């Protein structure tokens, strides 16, 4: 047996049968294919995560299966074929949002280098605005007349406003001589009168800074800090059409209750934690939904009322939402919607600045995530009056979502005021958030926004660049950028 074993070893090992060799080769081939597929999947996922990682903590998405509009799925129109999807209750809705979101995501990646260069003019512009926001004189009721003189047909604050910081400080500390329920509206707010006769709206704090407002873009109550941030952002963008807004901490016992109207005073209560609360009078106001201070102190935004001779004319926005889950607006389903808007004389670019003003408003609203501008105001009986950005409380609610449909006026009409575009380019390289944070440090309630909201502002600006590039590629820069003689 020993010799037989030695003899077998000398012949070498047994040959592998042919069918076993084929199986082994096939197995190795399958392993190789799986490894290649895994590699490419890993690379594609890495590229996607690079884009998403800029959002912290990567909950950002543009138009995929989230509530971006009044419908359950976002409805954004393009020239691409319209897709039909079924929402959760079985109704058919038209949805081209995914196509648009993918185009924007792709363009954001492609243009990242193109819009990464810092502007040499940025520092000087921020320094100028920073100087304006510093109080240069003491608080004085005489400043009310200064603020009234600033208001014009195209702006609420002029480009040169060295007394702006003094006006804001006076709003934060001036004596309140009267407080009453603000007339009309769905949200709780007070109409206060300062010494010297100047009136202002006071919007109270409802949420902590880091509270995320879930649901449709118009969900939740007004955010007081959003009003403050929106005013400062408008200064940065050169869109000085937001009413002058300052932050203020009010002692309800000493500043409001002694001068409150009877109807307001009777809504004051004290909760179980000895916090002073009130619920006021408005469409949704009720005893069960009172706003409460921290003991006697309540933080809020003070918004200066426009001069009494500044008569406002109200218009329904052509891009108004339906505010109904299962009903889309015309602009959400008509591929040629902008042409129907321009058929109205007031929106014809040849007739005036109104359409370009609405596109300015859309850009501004997208940056602050305000999807609730269902109406807009202009100064009445004044030729070329600007669209004003009044009521920005439904902003900065969700820093991890971007509602691209707010930009519908831009990507549907593909026209943009040249001066607006030049101003946006000033903040290339991701500097808008830092610039806004810098200006907001002058507020008495700093930090006004969280770092996540500041990151979102930068991310949304990149999406605006990408949307403009979409239009440039489609029509050419010369067609998109226009100089209508207004700012």
SULHURA-V873203 format. One record per run of one state. SS is the DSSP state (helix for helix, strand for strand, loop for the rest). FROM is the first residue (numbers start at 0). TO is the last residue. If there is no record, write none. Layout:
BEGIN
{{SS/FROM/TO} {SS/FROM/TO}}
END
This chain:
BEGIN
{{loop/0/0} {helix/1/9} {loop/10/16} {helix/17/51} {loop/52/81} {strand/82/85} {loop/86/90} {strand/91/94} {loop/95/95} {helix/96/110} {loop/111/120} {helix/121/131} {loop/132/141} {helix/142/149} {loop/150/162} {helix/163/172} {loop/173/174} {strand/175/180} {loop/181/188} {strand/189/193} {loop/194/197} {strand/198/203} {loop/204/222} {helix/223/236} {loop/237/243} {strand/244/250} {helix/251/258} {strand/259/259} {loop/260/260} {helix/261/264} {loop/265/266} {strand/267/269} {loop/270/274} {strand/275/277} {loop/278/285} {helix/286/288} {loop/289/289} {strand/290/291} {loop/292/292} {strand/293/293} {loop/294/295} {strand/296/303} {loop/304/310} {strand/311/315} {loop/316/328} {helix/329/332} {loop/333/335} {helix/336/341} {loop/342/343} {helix/344/346} {loop/347/352} {helix/353/367} {loop/368/373} {strand/374/378} {loop/379/386} {strand/387/387} {loop/388/402} {helix/403/412} {loop/413/414} {strand/415/416} {helix/417/424} {loop/425/430} {helix/431/439} {loop/440/449} {helix/450/474} {loop/475/475} {helix/476/479} {strand/480/481} {loop/482/486}}
END
